[in-house]
Structures are given as structure tokens and as C-alpha cells.
Amino acid sequence: MTCPVCHCSEPDIFIELSNLPIYCNLLWNSRQEAIACPKGDIHLAFCKCCGAITNTAFDPDKLGYSQDYENSLHYSSRFQAYAQALAERLVAKHQLYGKTIIEIGCGKGDFLVSLCELGNNRGVGFDNSYAERPEHVAMGAQVKFIQDFYSDKYAEYQGDLLCCRQVLEHIQRPGDFLRSLYQTLSLKAVLPIAEPQPNGSETAVFFEVPNALYTFRNMMIWDIIYEHCTYFTPISLRYVFAAAGYRSHEVLEEFGGQFISIEASVESSIESSIETSAQSLAIQAKCPPAVNAEELAQLSEDIAQFKARFESQMARCRESLSQRFEQGKKVVIWGAGSKGVTFLNLLNLQDEVEYAVDINPRKHDKFIPGTGQQIVTPDFMETYRPDVVIVMNPLYQQEIQETLAQMKLHPEILTTEQFA
């Protein structure tokens, strides 16, 4: 297998993890179903040409996202504040007032609705897992949701801003996807729902992905999941966009460094054609973008040390938790998303931890893939009275402590940063 980002010769595998759930956010109705969920292997490989990290054992045929897939983070006030600030920033920067916005992988639609509310914009969201939300009914005249994966068959849907958050890492060949998208955007077709676009206008592009440096340099290993077939660093994110023909403007760290974003643009005109775009991309392929050698060398060093650091971290986690289990302490995790699922499965905590807490009401009374913990409401802690709460995402620690304090609960709080 060549690198899916730059097509260099086979990347070097640096760690192998076996038998992990292929879905972290699929809702399971029973403990037995959750424990027996489909599983797969993760063989992470590093490309020394562009800095991309990929799962060479990834099998796309195992995956298929439906309405039972639930990964919304908007029930957290901390995440809501981040998403709202990001929406306000994009609207102000790109003067999105009375414009058209396209979102690929819109999830349950919260971010797209915010963008449309802020600037009185029109929006079209694509997501195979989209489920209609009652709170979005009032925006029905402005926002359209299509329950499908985005592809070039939807080329007639063009906009002033195209955004795509937490999706690119799920695409096995991201370079091919971005090149196809570039060709589609360069056409700038007139939308049925949009005002006619002026010839020569640009489409602003915003993508957000998990920050692989946060995972592999800061050892936040609980972000390693089967669904992510590609892990992007700033180096590889810049590379894949430049190689696909985009004019990239900046890569920024977002959400406490856990995400990175890139803003780019595509110049388009009514006279554009796929053939013209393809010729431009062929030139790009012969002259690949330059990569910062110093950044790449530092990343190579991080990857070389990763396996030893990973094994040491796992040993510390097991020892720390074993001490608490031996003392008979009741331990729960707070956060039943990807981090929580990976934490419980890597440490094989099927019996020692009884419950996982999550604020998302759609997850309540469902079960954790692989290990089978019941997902409960925060209010349940008032009855259960845990001795130890492990916060899966450190950014939510204050929010969680405040919730516990309101219930007059003061358990020991651990965060995943303490195990890094």
C-alpha cells in the first residue's frame, strides 16, 4: 500500500493494535450486542515523505454510517461555546450574509444551522447519519438536509462557503476526494436554492480534523480509533490540500489543540471545465508541494518513540487503576464517545467499570461497544455515588466538576492527561 496522501512508497508500520470496535459511536441496545460488536485491527503507518499517518489494516467495507450513529458533542456547554465562536468567526471573516453554505458530513446539523442563523444564510447539509431534529424545523425554509454521502452527483449544490468538519480522517483516499471536490467546486454551477453566482467568484473552503500531534506527540492515545483511517498533522494537511490544487491560507490549532483546521479557496468560473482542472492537477502531481523538513524530522522522531511511550503509558494506567479496584472503589468514566470507548477497550475494562456517563440524551441506556458498560445520565451519579470519575476529555473537566458539585458529590477526579 502506498501513502494515500502523497502516494510515496509503502509507509512504515510503527504500532499494531488488535480487535478493537470498528464503531465508537454506534448505539447498541444491549450489553450482549455491544460486547459482540464488529471489531477490526489498527496497523498505524507513518509516511516519511508527507507526514501522514494511516491505518493500513483499514477495510472500508466494514463501515456504513446510519441514523443509529451518534457523535454529536453539542450537548456540552464547553463544546457549544467553541462551535458558536467558530461559526461567528467564519461568518465575519467571509462576510457570510445572505449567502449559501454547503456542509459535507453535517452530522445532526447543529453547526450548519448556526452558520445560517448568524448570517441569514441558506444551507445544504449532507450526512448519511442525519436524523431530523425538532429544534431545526423553524429553519426548514433556509436549510436543507440530504441523508446521503456527498459525491459529485450533487455538483449542482454550490456555495460561497464549503465546510467539512471531522470527516476527512474517515476517508481512505483523502487526496482523491479533495481532487474530485476541487473539480466540482471549480465549476461553480448555479444552485436551485441560490442566487446566480458571478463569473470568477471564489468558494471559501474550511476543513477541520483531529490533530494527530495531540495524539502522537502529547500521547492522547485514546483518540486512536478504527473509523479514522488517516491521521493528519499540520504538515500532511497542508500537503494534501496543495497537492489537490487548492490555495491554502492557514492551518490553525482549534479546541485546545485537539483539532486543526485549514482554510483554502477555489477560484471558479462558469467557463471552467473538468478537463481544465484535470490538466492543472496533473501538473501538481509532477511537482508535489514542498514539505517543511524540520517539522517532518521532529514528527519522525515522535513516531519513532511512540511505541515505547505507548507501552509505558498503558502500564501506568493499569497500575493506577488496579490500586483503586483493589481498594474496592467504584470507578466510572465520563464521556461515552471515541475516547471513552478506546480507553475501556485498550485496557480491557469489561467488568471493573460498571457505568459510562454521558450528557448526550441519545446515548442514555445504550451500551459501550466492546466492553458493554451501560451509558447513564449525569443525574444517575447522585444515586450511584462513584469514588473515582475519569474524565475522558480534559477540556470538559470544569464542566463535569461543576455538575458533580451541584449534586454535592466530590469524588476523586482523574483525567486522561494524568496518564500521558
N, C-alpha and C positions, 0 to 999 in steps of 0.2 A: 504493500500500500504506500503510495506517495502522500506527501503532505496535502491535505485538502485545501489549504490556503494558498500555498505558493508552488505546489507540485514538485518540490525537491524530492530527492531520493528518500527512501523509507526512513522515517524518524526513529529515534532511539527510544525503546520502551524503558521506563525508569521505575515503574511500580505496577504490580498486578493485584487486584482485589477481586475476590470471587463471591458469587452467589448473593448479590445484593438486589433489592427490589428494583424493577425497571421503572416503576412509577412511585414517586414520593407523594403525590397529591391526588391520587385516585381514591375515592371514598369507598371503603369496604364496610358492609353491613353487619359482619360477624367476625369474631376473633378467629374462627377457623378459616374463613375466607381470606382474612388478612395475612395469616401465617403462611397459607398456601399460595400466596400471590405469585405471579410470574417474576422470575429472577434472571439476572444476567451478570456477566463479568465485565470488569473495567480494567483495561490494559492501557495505561497512560503513556503516551509517547511524546517526545519533545523534538521539534524541528529546529535545528541549529541555523537554518537559513533565515527564517522569518519570526521565530519565537512562538509559534503556535503550539498548543498542547492539545492532543486529540486522543480519543478512546478508540484504539484500533480494533477492539472487540465489539464495537457498537453494531447492532443489527437493526436497521430501521423497520424491518418487517415485524418486529416485536411490538412496536408502538402504534398507537392510534388514539388520538385525543377525542373525548366525547364530553357531553354535558355533566358527566359524573366527575370530571377533572376539576379540582377546586384549589386554586393557588392564590386567591385574592388576599392582599395584605391591607386592604383599605379599612378594615375594622380596627386597626391600630391607629390611635391618635398621632403617634410618632410618625408612622408611615404616611398618614393622610397629610400631615404638615409638609413632609418632603414632597409628595406628589403635587400638592397645591402650589408650593413655591416653584417647582419645576414648570408647571403649566403656566403660571404667571410670567416666568422668565421667557418662555418660548413665545407667548403671545406678544409680550412687549418687544422682544428682540426682532421678531419677524413681522411685526405690525399685522397680527392676525385679527383683523376686524372686518366682519362680513366676508370672510374668505372660506375656502374649502380645505378640510383636513382629512387625510386618509391615515388610518392606523392599521398596521398589519400585526395580528396577534393581539387583539384588543382585550382579551380576557373577558371579564364581565362588563367592560365598557366604562368603568368609572373615570379613567383618565381622559378618554375621548370626550365624554360628556362635560368634564371640567373645562377642556380647551374650547368647546363650543359655547358653553355658558359665559366664559370670561370675555369672549370677543364677538358674541352673537354670530358664531360661525356655523357652517354646515359641516357635517362629518359623516364619514363612512368607515365602519369598523369591520374587520374580517377576523373571525376566530371560529374554528370548528367546535370549540367547547362553550361558545356563548349560550347563555340561558337568559331569557327575558327577565328584566328586573322591574318590579312595580314602580320604584322610585325614578325610573328613566322614562316613564310613559309621557310625562309632561314635555319631554324633549323630542317626541316622536316626529314632529314636523321638520326638525333640523338634523336629527341623527338617524342614520340607517345602519342596521347591523346585518351582516351576511354570515350565516352559520356555515362557514366553509374555510378551507385553507386558501390563502391568497395565491394566485398564479396569473400568468399573462392572459388568461381568458377574461380577466377583469380589467384589461388595459383601458377600457373606456372610463374607468374611475380614476381621474387625475385630480391633483390638488395643489394648493400653494405650499402646504407642508405635508410631508410624509413622515410619520413617526413609527417606530418599531422598538418596543421595549421588552427585554428578556425573552427574545425569540431566536436571535441569530445563533446562539450557543446550542440550540436544539436542531440545527440544520447541518446535515452531514457534509455537504459540499457548499460552504458559505460563499466561496468565491464565485461559483457558478450561479448561485441565487442572486448575488449582488450584480453580476454582469447582466443577467436577464432583466432584473429590475431597472438597471441603468438604461437598457434599450427601451423598456416600456415608458419610463419617465421622459426620455428624450423626445418621445412623440408628442407629449402634451395634448392628448385628444380632448375634445370638448365634452364635458360631462353633461349627462341629462339633468343633474341637480345643480350644476354650477353655472356661473356667468361665463360667457366665452372668454378664453384666455388670450391675452395679447401675444402676437408673434414675438419670439425672442425672450419670453419670460423664463424665470428660473423656478425650479422646485427646490425648496429647502428640505433637507433630509436630516432626521435626528434618530440615532440608534443608541440604545442603552443595553449593556451586557454586564454579567458579573465580572468583577475584577479578579483575574487569575493571580495577580500579585498578592492580593489579600489572602487568597487560598494557599498559594505555594511558597510565598516568602514569609507571610505572617503566621503560617501554619493553622489557618482556619479550615482544617481538613474536612469538616462536616459539610462543606459545600461541594464535595465530590459526589456526584450522582450520575446514574446511568443515563438519564434523559439528556444530560449535557455531553454531546459528542465532541464539542470543540470548546476550549477554554482560551479566552482572549486576554492578552496583556496589551498595554498601550502600543507596544511595538507591532504586534500582529494585527491589531485592529486598524492602525494607520495603514499598514501594508495592504490588507485585503481590500480596503476602500480605494486606495490609489491604484492598485492593480486592476480594479474593475472600471476605472475611468473617472471616478468622482473627484471633484476638487474638495479635498478635506481641509477644514478650517482649524479645528482644535479637538484635542482629546482631554476630557476633564474627569477627575475623580468625583463621584457622587455618593451620597448617602453614607457618610463616614468612611469613604474609601472602599466600600463593599461593591460598588458598581463603577464602571467607567462609561462615558458617553462620547460620541463623536458627532460633530455637525459637519455636513457636507452639502454640496449643491450639484444640480444637474442643469446645464443650460439646454433649453429646448426650443423648438420652433415647429410650426405647422409643416414645414418642408422636410423636417427630419425624417430619416428612414432607418430601418433596422440595418440595412446594408452599410450605411454610412457609419453607424455606431459600431458595427462589427469590424469594419476596417480600422477604426480608432483603437478598438480593444486588441486587435491583432498586433498593432504597433506596441501597445503596452506590454503584451506578452513577451515580445522580443527584448524589451528593455524594462525589466522589472524594477519597481521602486527601490530606492536605496533604504537600507536599514541602519539605524544608529548602532555602530559596532560596540561602543562602550556599554550601552543599555543591554545589548544582546549578550555580551560577555558576563555581565552581572547576573542576568537571568539564567544563563547556562550554569553558573556557579550555584545559584539557588537550587536548581533542579538536580544537580549532582549530589547535593547534600540532603535532598528531600527524603529519600527512603529511610536513611538512618534517623533523621529527625522524626519522621512519622512513627517509626517503631518505638522510639524513646517516648514520644508523646502518648501513644497507646498504652505503654506500660505504666506511665504515671497516672493516667486516667483510671486504669483498672485497680491500681493500688489505692488511690484516693477513695474510689467508690467502695472497694472491698472493706475498708476500715469502717465506713458508715453502715454498710449492710451488716457487718459482724456485730455492730453495736445495736442492731435492731431498729435503725432509723428508717422512717418512711420517706422515700425519695420520689419526687415527681420531676418530670421535665416540663418546661413551659415553652410551648412552640411546637406544634404538630405538623410543621412544614418540612421542607427538604433537610434542613439542619437536624431537626429532631429525629427524623426517620434514619438518617445516616448515622447519627450518634448511637441510637439504640441498636442498630443492626451491626455496625462495626464492632461494638463492644459486646454484642450478643446478650443483651439485657432483656431476654424474653420474660423471665419470671421475677427478677429482682425489683423492677419498677412496674407498678400496677397501673398508673394513670399518666396520660399526657394532657396538659391543659392547653386550650387554645381559645382565643377570643372570637374566632370566626364561627358564627352560628351554624353554617352549613356543615361544619365538621363534627358538631356535637353528637355523641353517641355512635360515631363511626370508630374505626379501629386502625391502628398504625400498621402499614404494610411490613411484613416480615416478622415482626415481634409481637404484634397483636394487642398492644395496650389500648384500652378504651380512651377515647378522646372526650374530655369533660369540660364543663364551663368553668370559668374562674370562680363563680359562686360556690361550686362544689367543694372548694378548698376550705370553706368555712366549716363544713361537716367533717371532711377528711383530716384536716389539720396536719399537714406534712411537716416533717422535721427539716427537710432539705428541699429546696427548689433550685433546679438547674436551669438557668436562663439560656436558651439556645442562641439568641441573638443579643449580644451585649448592648446594642443600641436601644433595646426595649427594657433595660434593667430598671430605670427610674419609673417608667410607666407601670411595670409589674410590682415593684416595691410599694408604690402608692396604692395599687389595688389591694394588695395584701394588708397594708396598714389600715385601710378602710374597714377591713374585716377583723381588725385587731389581731392579726397574725404576724408573727415575727420569726419565721424560720430562717435557717442558715441559707444565704443566697450564694450560689456559685454561678459563674459564667464560663462559657467555653474559652474565653481568653485566659482564664486561670489554668487551663490545661495545655495551653500552647507552649 
